[in-house]
Amino acid sequence: MAAVELMHWGLAEQVRTLSEAHDVLSKLLPHPKSKPGVLKDYYLRSAAIYARVAETDRSHHHEALYWATREREKGEAIKLRKS
């Protein structure tokens, strides 16, 4: 994993509000034609961020849970081929 990517995910791990999560995660979103593994990783990591934000940004609790579920489902829907 590249240092730049770790730095950005490090920022994502520090967000406390839904607005911050949307801002940081939108900048980390890979190109839609990225490898399935890259997309799956993004969506599952994003889901974890939103789930945590649901606990820290209580005024947006339900909306953050929606986003966590949405991202998790998108990630889980990506099937990886076994090589």
Protein Blocks (a to p, Z undefined) as FASTA:
>chain_A
ZZklmmmmmmmmmpcbfklmmmmmmmmpccfkbcfklmmmmmmmmmmmmmmmmmmmmmlm
mmmmmmmmmmmmmmmmpccddZZ
